[in-house]
Amino acid sequence: MSESNITEAQFLQSYDPSRYERPIGVPADIVLFTISSEPVAGSTKSLPKRELKVLLIKRKGHPDRGKWALPGGFSSPQETLYEAAKRELKEETGLDRIHFELLGLYDTPGRDKRGWVISAAFVALLNERYLAKRTAQDDAEEVGLFSIEEALSLELAFDHRDIIRDALKHTERQMLSTTIARELLDPEFTIAELLQVIQTVVPEYAMTKSNFIRKLLMTKSHPIIEPVEGKFSTAYSQRPAQLYRFVEGYEPVLSLYGDISPQQD
């Protein structure tokens, strides 16, 4: 009997999924970036030393036991991949209530020694305070923050080096085309702090402070940031620096800060 002559219920009753090859599992992997902030030794008026870092866990079990990897694990039929990512992150690092977005799917043949495994990778850029309570849970031997250079120099599990590189490119684009920088700053900040955060994530953004101010404030019809009236800071400068905040409810379509260009003044 052809499929056109049977009902859907009859079709499903006779359907044999074993006729088709299927992945042995579909895990979710999570890339969590943050910017660490440390005072500059011997200086009370310098901007803090900021560095982009990624969270990794050391695997407890095979395959790739003992290697550093992105947190993550297999999803179940009863949950979405996003739900699996949240669950696995909590089970391995103790971190919860973190919002991330889909980075992409990874399906290169041979990426997992166990067999055909397709992974969904998620990414987030977080303020370091959200990672303060990280701790290795049952599914991880250790959990730590690594600079991007350190992480990429490690012998990482699976294809996690490729995922981190792709996540970094994605986050750089986000930094130059959205207001994601607000996640890494206090609600009120100076222009110098904003520029430093951007250049920490996108080192190629070689913009001087004076040029940055001109680019940032030249568009009056759709301001991205606004001065906080009557508020100044001397935390990182001898002279009071105007404090700013992001304009609520505005998300740009094009780059906020102009193209990456050679430094000039």
C-alpha positions in Angstrom: 0.0 0.0 0.0 1.5 3.4 -1.0 1.8 6.2 1.6 -0.8 8.2 -0.3 -3.5 5.6 0.6 -2.9 5.4 4.3 -3.6 7.8 7.2 -0.9 9.5 9.2 -1.6 7.2 12.2 -1.1 4.1 10.0 2.1 5.6 8.6 3.5 6.3 12.0 2.5 2.8 13.3 4.5 1.2 10.5 7.4 3.7 10.5 10.8 2.1 11.3 13.4 4.7 12.3 16.1 2.1 12.4 16.1 2.2 8.6 18.0 5.4 8.8 21.4 6.2 10.4 21.1 8.6 13.3 23.6 10.5 15.5 24.4 8.7 18.8 23.5 11.9 20.5 23.1 15.7 20.2 25.0 17.6 22.9 25.0 21.3 23.8 28.3 23.1 24.3 28.5 26.5 26.0 31.1 29.2 25.4 31.1 31.7 28.3 33.2 34.8 27.8 33.9 37.4 30.5 36.3 40.3 31.0 38.5 40.1 34.1 39.4 43.4 35.8 42.4 44.0 38.0 43.9 47.2 39.5 47.2 48.3 37.9 50.0 47.8 40.4 51.4 51.1 41.7 48.8 53.3 40.0 45.7 54.7 41.7 44.4 56.6 38.6 44.9 54.1 35.8 42.1 52.2 34.2 42.1 48.6 35.5 43.8 45.9 33.5 41.1 44.1 31.6 41.4 40.7 29.8 39.0 38.6 27.8 38.6 35.1 29.2 36.7 31.9 28.5 35.4 29.4 31.0 36.6 25.8 30.6 36.1 22.6 32.5 38.4 19.6 32.9 36.7 16.4 31.8 36.3 13.6 34.3 35.5 10.8 31.9 36.3 9.3 28.6 36.8 10.3 25.8 39.4 13.0 26.2 39.5 12.5 30.0 41.7 15.0 31.7 41.5 17.5 28.8 40.1 21.0 29.1 36.8 21.5 27.3 33.8 23.7 27.0 31.0 22.8 29.5 28.2 20.9 28.0 26.7 17.4 27.5 24.1 15.3 25.7 20.5 16.5 25.5 17.5 14.3 26.2 14.4 13.8 24.1 12.4 15.5 26.8 14.2 18.9 26.5 15.3 21.5 24.0 18.9 22.0 23.2 18.7 25.4 25.0 17.3 23.6 28.1 20.1 21.0 27.8 22.7 23.7 27.7 21.3 25.4 30.9 21.1 22.0 32.7 24.6 20.9 31.7 26.1 24.2 32.7 24.6 24.0 36.1 25.6 20.3 36.5 29.3 21.0 35.6 29.9 24.5 37.0 27.1 25.3 39.4 26.2 28.4 37.3 22.5 29.0 36.7 20.1 31.6 35.2 22.4 32.6 32.4 21.1 33.7 29.1 23.0 32.6 26.0 22.3 32.5 22.2 22.8 29.8 19.6 26.2 30.1 17.9 25.8 27.2 15.4 25.9 23.5 14.8 29.1 21.4 14.6 28.9 18.2 12.6 32.3 17.6 11.1 32.7 13.8 10.6 35.0 12.3 13.3 34.7 15.2 15.7 33.8 12.8 18.5 35.6 9.4 19.0 32.4 7.8 20.1 30.7 8.1 16.8 28.3 10.5 14.9 27.7 13.4 17.2 26.2 16.7 16.2 26.7 19.5 18.7 24.8 22.8 19.2 27.1 25.5 20.5 25.8 28.4 22.6 27.6 31.6 23.5 27.3 34.4 26.1 29.4 37.4 27.2 28.9 38.0 30.9 30.0 40.3 33.6 32.6 38.6 35.8 30.4 38.8 38.8 28.1 36.2 37.4 31.0 33.7 37.3 32.2 34.4 40.9 30.4 31.3 42.3 31.6 28.9 39.7 32.8 25.5 41.1 33.4 22.1 39.7 30.4 19.9 40.1 29.8 16.1 39.6 30.4 16.1 35.9 33.7 18.1 35.9 37.1 17.7 37.7 38.0 21.4 37.6 36.5 24.6 36.3 38.6 27.7 35.4 38.9 30.9 33.5 41.6 31.2 30.8 42.7 34.0 28.6 41.9 33.4 24.9 45.6 32.8 24.2 45.9 30.3 27.1 42.8 28.5 26.1 43.8 28.1 22.4 47.2 26.9 23.4 45.8 23.9 25.4 45.1 20.5 23.9 41.3 20.9 24.0 38.8 18.1 23.8 36.8 17.4 20.6 36.6 20.4 18.2 36.3 22.9 21.0 39.1 25.0 19.7 37.2 25.7 16.5 34.0 26.5 18.5 35.9 29.0 20.7 37.4 30.7 17.6 34.0 31.0 16.0 32.4 32.3 19.3 35.2 34.9 19.5 34.4 36.2 16.0 30.7 36.2 16.8 31.3 38.2 20.0 33.6 40.7 18.3 30.8 41.4 15.7 28.3 41.8 18.6 30.6 44.2 20.4 30.8 46.5 17.3 27.1 46.3 16.2 25.1 46.1 19.5 25.1 47.5 23.0 26.4 44.3 24.5 29.2 46.3 26.1 26.7 47.4 28.8 26.9 43.8 30.2 30.5 44.5 31.2 30.2 48.0 32.6 28.5 49.7 35.6 25.2 51.4 34.7 27.2 54.7 34.6 30.6 54.8 33.0 33.2 57.0 31.4 34.0 57.1 27.7 37.5 55.7 28.5 35.9 52.7 30.2 33.6 52.0 27.3 36.5 52.2 24.8 38.7 50.0 26.9 36.0 47.3 27.1 35.5 47.4 23.3 39.2 47.1 22.6 39.5 44.3 25.1 37.1 42.2 23.1 38.2 43.6 19.7 42.0 44.4 19.9 42.0 45.4 16.2 39.7 48.3 17.0 42.6 50.8 17.1 40.6 54.0 17.8 42.0 56.9 19.9 39.8 58.3 22.6 39.3 61.6 20.8 38.3 59.9 17.6 36.1 57.5 19.5 34.2 60.4 21.2 33.7 62.1 17.8 32.3 58.9 16.2 30.2 58.1 19.2 28.6 61.5 19.7 28.3 62.7 16.1 24.9 61.1 15.5 22.4 63.3 17.3 19.3 61.8 15.8 19.9 58.3 17.4 22.2 58.8 20.4 23.6 55.5 21.8 24.8 56.9 25.1 23.8 60.0 27.0 25.5 62.0 29.7 24.3 61.6 33.3 23.5 65.1 34.3 25.8 66.5 37.0 27.7 63.2 37.5 31.5 62.9 37.1 34.2 60.4 38.1 37.8 60.8 39.2 38.3 57.1 39.7 40.7 56.8 36.7 41.7 60.4 36.0 43.0 63.5 37.8 40.3 65.6 36.2 36.6 64.8 36.7 35.4 62.7 33.7 31.7 62.9 32.6 29.7 59.8 33.3 27.5 58.3 30.6 24.8 55.6 30.4 23.3 53.7 27.4 20.1 55.1 26.1 17.3 52.7 27.0 15.3 51.0 24.3 17.6 51.7 21.4 19.4 48.9 19.5 21.4 50.0 16.4 21.3 48.2 13.1 24.7 49.1 11.9 28.0 49.4 13.7 27.9 51.8 16.7 31.6 52.6 16.7 32.6 52.8 13.0 34.8 50.4 11.0 38.0 48.9 12.4 40.6 51.3 11.2 44.3 52.2 11.8 44.9 54.4 14.8 44.9 58.1 14.1 44.3 61.3 15.9 
